[in-house]
């Protein structure tokens, strides 16, 4: 497969102060909220990782295309520009 275009997106992970109480096995698998957030970013799926889907487990994603992408093909432009 030949790649024809690269696009940039910004993925932000917000972690609750009490994530250790809310997320199963947090204490077994992660030492810090930063380590936890890194793992979450690597598993991010824009089709299934909506903003509040995982809030009950102590985290949520914020997903935005960059402004350059918005100018051309973005369906989320209003959110990304705000």
TITI-81062 format. One record per residue (C-alpha): x, y, z; residue in one letter. Coordinates in steps of 0.001 Angstrom, whole numbers. Each point is the difference from the previous one (the first is absolute). Example, Ala and Ser with C-alpha at 12.3 -4.5 7.8 and 13.67 -1.06 7.14 Angstrom:
2
{{12300 -4500 7800} "A"}
{{1370 3440 -660} "S"}
REM end
This chain:
82
{{0 0 0} "X"}
{{1250 3461 -873} "X"}
{{-724 2831 2411} "X"}
{{-1244 3106 -1769} "X"}
{{-789 2457 2768} "X"}
{{805 492 3659} "X"}
{{-2528 1603 2335} "X"}
{{444 1226 3556} "X"}
{{-2397 -344 2880} "X"}
{{198 1097 3600} "X"}
{{-1062 -2572 2588} "X"}
{{-264 1182 3584} "X"}
{{-568 -2411 2875} "X"}
{{-1476 1418 3204} "X"}
{{564 -2152 3079} "X"}
{{-2083 390 3172} "X"}
{{1745 592 3316} "X"}
{{-1612 -3187 1349} "X"}
{{718 -2171 -3061} "X"}
{{1559 -2675 2233} "X"}
{{-3416 -506 1613} "X"}
{{-1948 44 -3276} "X"}
{{2157 -1960 -2468} "X"}
{{294 -3765 589} "X"}
{{3610 -1153 504} "X"}
{{1414 3529 -174} "X"}
{{2250 -673 3013} "X"}
{{1259 -3255 -1500} "X"}
{{777 1330 -3484} "X"}
{{922 3674 454} "X"}
{{2137 2024 2389} "X"}
{{-1003 3512 -1074} "X"}
{{-2830 1776 -1809} "X"}
{{2505 882 -2741} "X"}
{{850 -3663 -572} "X"}
{{-3719 -803 -88} "X"}
{{-674 2814 -2508} "X"}
{{2821 -1196 -2289} "X"}
{{-1525 -3465 -86} "X"}
{{-3417 1447 -798} "X"}
{{1321 2084 -2873} "X"}
{{1551 -3089 -1583} "X"}
{{-3436 -1687 60} "X"}
{{-1979 3017 -1198} "X"}
{{-2628 -757 -2649} "X"}
{{-1863 3061 -1309} "X"}
{{-2987 -2144 -988} "X"}
{{-477 -1457 3484} "X"}
{{1682 2443 2390} "X"}
{{-2524 2787 320} "X"}
{{508 2762 2514} "X"}
{{-1998 -1374 2944} "X"}
{{-119 -3728 -775} "X"}
{{2557 -881 2697} "X"}
{{-740 2752 2528} "X"}
{{-1362 -2507 2525} "X"}
{{3448 -1655 -19} "X"}
{{1832 3215 771} "X"}
{{1129 1239 -3383} "X"}
{{-1199 1502 -3228} "X"}
{{1349 876 -3395} "X"}
{{-132 3261 -1863} "X"}
{{625 -453 -3712} "X"}
{{638 2815 -2469} "X"}
{{1377 227 -3483} "X"}
{{2559 2759 -452} "X"}
{{-1131 3294 -1512} "X"}
{{1736 -777 -3318} "X"}
{{-2046 -3159 -358} "X"}
{{-3179 1839 940} "X"}
{{420 2385 -2880} "X"}
{{-345 -2895 -2436} "X"}
{{-1939 -3043 1144} "X"}
{{-952 192 3666} "X"}
{{-3514 -767 1174} "X"}
{{925 1165 3527} "X"}
{{1237 3489 -930} "X"}
{{-2134 1895 2489} "X"}
{{1369 -2072 2899} "X"}
{{3618 257 -1179} "X"}
{{-49 3745 -546} "X"}
{{-1701 845 3319} "X"}
REM end
